[in-house]
Amino acid sequence: MTVSTHMLRRRRFLPLFVTQLLGAFNDNLYKTAMVLFVVYEVYRSEEAGGVFSAVASLVFILPFFILSALAGQLADMRDKARIIRIVKAAEIAIMIVGATGLVLAWRGIAVDLVAVPLLMLALFAMGVHSTFFGPIKYAILPQHLRENEVLAGTGLVEAGTYIAILGGTILAGWIPVEFAAVGVVLTAVVGYLAGRQVPPAPAQGEVEPLDFHMLRSSIALVRNTSHDRRVFLAIMAISFFWTIGAVLFIQFPPLAKHVLTASREVASLFLVIFSIGVAIGSVSVNALLKGTVSARYSPVSVICMGLFVLAFYLVCRTWVPETDGTLLNVSEFVSHAMAIPLLLSLLGIAVAGGMFVVPLYAFLTTFVPKTQTARTIAANNIVNSGAMVIGSLIATGLSAFGLDLVHHLLLTAAMCLFSAWLGLLLLRAERAALAG
């Protein structure tokens, strides 16, 4: 029996795995259904669709930047299982609001005045939900798992997240929007029930008073986390990875519609392949490292990711769009001469990305005291979200100024080079620590 299989049979891991899987599924069912419906049915132009997709990403990311310090403090100072139950209960109310917005948009009732604001409000609230859940799903692992299980657990959480993204994205692209509205509420209820089964995970050290000053606590949190060079470099590398991911996810729906003249099912297919690829990469790097936490494969992984982004760009440049206003369905798209190279390039981006990022998350939970793991993840979320906000603003600005979506991909490839440099610095720091 493998370590991974063994953990999936134990209450100390399985309820958390199911809870985070359902949360990621619901996030993506809701976000993808909302973005695809608005891009394809409400805003018709490339510029408007690109701006909406970028603004939606910005709205979801913003709570991470504002509230991660408080989320990290709570997760380290309070019982993590209790926080999970509170957060998952709140998700039910949030999804009722989001479902209402989806139904109103579907019915064409007060779309700009009521439906879209409700959709954005629920998206922001889901960002708050994820901000408070995010530190827990990684920080609880060293508390419930043995030392030789942490990397495998991190890989399973990451792979499970992307499998959930896969499921949510497939459904969002293929089912009617009114079914998605019902689905997000039901999933939130099941997620709450699963979260109630997570074993207690009380604070590991002395309980300190919470600092509710958002700016001060965020700066202090990031500063305190930066003392270990390996952790600092891991945070920086993860941040650039998620900036790249944010820009790519912003691009997919409008790029599929306006550059590749493909239907929303094809846009969903892009997100599905990306999710499958990251899941494959997450599991593969754990097998290569054999449970050892190391950045050994990170620099070469992200360089490969950049090369695949460049290949994706070149295929998009040579793509001949439909001229009669029709959108290709999945079977028509797949039969296109350039479809296979395009999809393989996308899969390569995702596999390499998964191999790059999973060991970095393991750094954050392995090389800090267990009393500080949640705050370390929260510090990572602050820096990640700041970088992703910058990436979203850049994507929004480029779309607003009329730069075509294909050329956004070159920015993504350039960011991969910078991530590779950070990964190399982390590998050197890791070797220096071992030598010392």
N, C-alpha and C positions, 0 to 999 in steps of 0.2 A: 504494500500500500504506500503510495507516495505521500509526502508531507502535505501537499495540497488536498488530496483526497481525504486524508485523515482529518484535516481541519474542517472540511465541509461537512463532516459527520458530527461535529461537536458544537454544543450550545455556546461555548465561549467565542465562536466565530460565525456560525451559520446565521443566527438572527441579524447580526450586524451586516453581514454580506447581503442578505435578502433585503434589508431595510434600505441600504445605500443603493442597491440595484434598482429597487422600485422608485426611489427618489430620482435617480438619474433618468430612468425611463420616463417618469412623469414630466420632469423638466423638459426633456426633448420632444415628447409628444406634444406638449403645450407650445413650446417655442417654435418648433418646426411647423405645426399646424397654423399657428398665427402668422409667421413670416411668409410661408408659401401662399396662404390665402390672400394676404394683403398684397404681396408682390404680383401674384397672378390675376387676382380678381378686383383689386381696388386701385392700385397705382400701376399705370400701364407703361410709363416710360422707363428707360434704363436708369436715368439719373435719379428719378423718384424712388424706384425700387432699391437701388444701391444705397441711397441715403437712409431709407426706412430700415433696411437690414442692418446698417451700421449703427443707427440710433438705437434700435432694439438691443443690439449687443452691448452698447454703452449703458443703457438703462439696467440691464441685468448685471453688469460688472460693477457698477458704481457702489452698491452696498458692501462689496468686499473691501473696497478702498476705505470706506467710512467706518465700518463696524467690526473689522477683523480683529482689532486689538481687544475690544470688549469680548468678542466671541472666544478668543484664545484664553483670556483671563477666566472667563466662566468655565470653560472646559477643564482647566487645570485646578480651579478652586472649588468646583462643585462635582457632584456625581454625574458622569458623562451619560449614563443610561437614563437618568431623569431628564436631562436636557434633551436627549433624543425624543423622549415621549412628548415633551412640550412642543418641540419643533414640528414633529409629525402631526400633532393635533392642529397646529396652526396651518399646516399645509392644506388641510381639508377646507378651511374657510377661504384660503387664498384661491384654491382651485374653483370654488363656487363662483367667486368674482370673475375669474378668467373664463370660466364656462359661459357665464352670462354675456361677456363681451363677444365670445365666439358666436353665440347664437344670434345676438343682435346684428353682428356683421353679416352673418349668413342670411338673415332675413332682410338685410338692407335697411334696418331701422336706426336712424340717427348715427350713421357710421362714423362720421368725422367728429360729431359733437359728444357722443356717449360711448360707442362701441370701441373705437381705437383708444381713447383715454382709459377705459376699463381694462383693455388688453395690456396696455403699458403699466397700469397700476399693479395688476397681478404679476406681470413680469418682474417689476421692481421688487415686489413682495417675495417672489420666489428667489430672487437674488439674496434678499435678507435671510430667507430660509436656508439657502445653501451656504451663506456666510457662517451661520452658527453651527450647521451640521458638518461643514468641511473639516475643521480642525479635529473633530471627534473621530471621524472615520479612519484617520491615520494614527492619531495620538493614542487611541484606545488599544491599538494592536500590541505594542510592547507590554501593556498591562495585562492582556488576556492570553498572549501567545508566548511560547518559549523563544529564546534568543535565536535558535536556528530556524524558527518558523517565520520571523518578521519579514524577510525579503519575499518569501513565498506568499505570505499574507498580503503584503503590499502589491505584489504582482496580481494576485487574485482580485483584490479590490479594484485595481486599475483596469484589469481585463473585464471584470464584471461591469464596471462603469461603462465601458465602451460597448459591451454586449447590450446593455440597457439602452444606450444611445442608439444602437442599431435597431432594436425593437421599436423604440419610440419613433424613430425617424421613418422606418418602414410604414408603420401605421399612419403617421401624419401625412405621408405622401400618397397613401392609397385609399384611406377611408374618407367618407364625407366629413366635413368640418363639424357637423352637428353630432356625429358619432364621437369625434374627438372630444367634444365638450362633455359628453357623458363619461368617457373613458378617464379623463383626468381626475374627475371627482371620485370615481370608484377606486382608481389606483391609489389616491391619497388615503382613502379609508383602509385599504389593505396594508399600505405602508405603515400606518399608525399601529395596526394590530401586530405587525411583525416587530416594530420597534419596542413594543411592550415586553418582548421576550428577551431583549438584550440583558445579560447579567449585570449586576451592579458594578460600577467602576468608580469608586470614590476617589477623592483627591489624594495624591500620593505624598504630599508634603504639608507643611504648615499653611493653613488657609490665611491668605493676605486680603486686605480690603481691596475692593474693585475700584479702578480709576475710570470714571465715566467721562473724563475730558478726552474727546476723540483724538484730537491732534497730538496732544502731549503724550498720551498713552501709545499712540501709533509710532511716534518717533522713538520713544523709549524702548518699545518692543523690538523694533528693527535694529536699534543700536545695540541692545543687549544680546541679540541673536548673532550679531556679526563678529563676536569674539573668536569663535572657531572658524578659521579660514575655510575649511572644507564645507561647513554649513552655509557660510556666506556665499561661496562660489556656487554651491548647489542651488541656492535660492535665485541667484542671478541667472543661472543657466535655465532653470525651470521657467523663470519669468519671460525670457526671450522665446522659449518654446511655445508658451501659451499666447504670446503676442502673435507669433506665426500662425498658431491654430485659430486665433480669433479672426485674423485677417482672411484666412482661407475660408472659414465658415461664413463670414460676411459675404464673400465673393460668390460662393457656390450658387445660391438661388438666382440672383440676377445674371450671373455669367451663363448658367444653363439656359435661361430664357432668351437673353438678348444676343449672346455670342454664338451659342451652339443651337439656337432655335429649338430647344427641347422642352418637353412638358414638365409639370411639377413632379411627376413620378420619376423622371430622370434626375431632377434636382435632388429628390429624396434618395435615389440610387447612389449619387455621389457621396452623400453623407453616410449612407450605409457602408459603402466600400471603405471610406475613411475610418469608420468605427471598427470594422472587421480588422483592418490593417493594424490599428493601434493595439487591439486585443492580441493579435498574433505576435506583434513585437514585444508586448508586455510579458507574455508567457515565454517567448523564445529567449529573451535576455536572462531570465531567471534560470533557464536550463543551461545556458552557456556559462553563467557565473557560478552555478552549482551552490546557490544559497549564500555566496559571499557578497557582501555589500562593497561594490567597487565601481568606479567610473571608467574602467578599462576600455569599454566599448563605446563610451559616449561621444568622443570627438569624431570617430570615423562614422558613427551612426548618423550624426546630424549633417556631416558633409554629404553622405549618401542622400539624405533627405533633400538637401539643397539641389543636388544633381537631378533628382526626380522632379522637383518643382520646376527646374529649368526645362526638363523634357515635357512636362505638362504645359508649360508656356508655349513651347515650340509647336506642339500639336494644336493648341488653341489658335495659334497664329495662322496655321495652314488650313484650319477648318473652313469649309465652304458652307455658309448658312443657307437655310431655305429662304427663297425670295418671295413666296406667295402668301406669307403671313401665317402659314401653318406651323404647328409645333410638333416635333417628332415624339411619338410615344416610345416606350421602352424597347419594343421589338424593332421598330424602325431605327432607333438610335443605335442599338447594338449591331445592326446590319450595316451601319455606315463604315466605310473603309478605314477611317481613323479612330473608330470607337475603342477598339481593343488597345492600341497604344495609349490612348487617353486614360482608360480605366486602369491599365497596368501601371502607368506613371502615378496615378492617384494612390493606388494600393502601395506602391513603393514608398511614397511620401509618408504614409501612415505607419507602415511596418518599421521604417527607420525611426520615426518619431517615437513610437512606443518603446523601442530598444534604448533610445536616448534618455527618456524621462523617468522610467520606473526606478532605476538604481538611484537617481537623484532624490526621489521621495524617500527611499530607504535611508539615505544619509541623514535626512531631517529627523527621523525617529530613532536612529541608532546611536548617533554621536552626541546626543544631549541627554541630561538627566531625565528620568521619567517624569519628574515633577514639572518639567518645562516643555514636554513634547507638544502639547496643544498650542502653547504660545509660540513655539517655533513654527508650527504649521500656519498659525495665524499671521506671523511675521512674513512668512512666505506668501500667503494670500494677499497681504497688503502690497508687497512689491510686485507680485504677479498682476494684481488688478490695476495698479498704477501703469505698468507696462502695457497691459491690454487696453486700458483707456486711451493711452497715447496711440496705440495701433489703430483703435477704432476711430479716433479723431483724424488720424492721417487718412484712413480709408474713406471717411466721410468727406474730408476736404478734397481728396482726389476725385471722388465722384461728383461733388458739388462743382468743381472746376472743369468737369467734362473730360477728365483723362479716362480713356477706355479701360474697361475692367481687365482685359488681358495683360496690360502693362503693369497692373498692380502686382502681378505674380513675380515680376523682377525684384520688387521690394522684398517680397517674401524670401526669395532665394538669397538675397544679400544678407538678410537677418540670420539665415542659417550659418553663414560664414562666421558671423560674430558669436553665435552660440557654440560653434565648434572651438573657437578660441577660448571661451569660458570653460568648456568641457576639458580642454587641454590643461588649463590652469588648475582645474579641480583635480585632474589626474596627477599632476606634479605635486600638489599639496598633499594628496593621499599618500603618495610614495615617500614624501618627506616625513610625514607623520609615522609611517611604518619604519623608516630608517632611524628616526629619533627614538 
